[in-house]
Amino acid sequence: MSALLTENIFECRVSSVLNKNVRSYGKMYMFDNCSETCWNSDAGSPQWVFINFEEECSLSSFEVEFQGGFAGKNCHIEAG
């Protein structure tokens, strides 16, 4: 997992969770450093992930990993 996420306090919000089943597919699984778990959204567009750091920090790059052969067709990234 990125040092940025382990060394800084942040909050995360997501657009949806598959069948509202947070226990199995919640946003916390994006950051648990386990390849067996992941956040899973409901179907439809748009889906989004919002990460807000408590303090300003520098970001030089980031990675997005899709699991199970799925990938976003239309992705939009904002930082500020």
Secondary structure, 3 states (H helix, E strand, C coil): CCHHHHHCCEEEEECCCHHHCHHHHCHHHHCCCCCCCCCCCCCCCCCCEEEEECCCCCCCCCCCCCCCCCCCCCCCCCCC
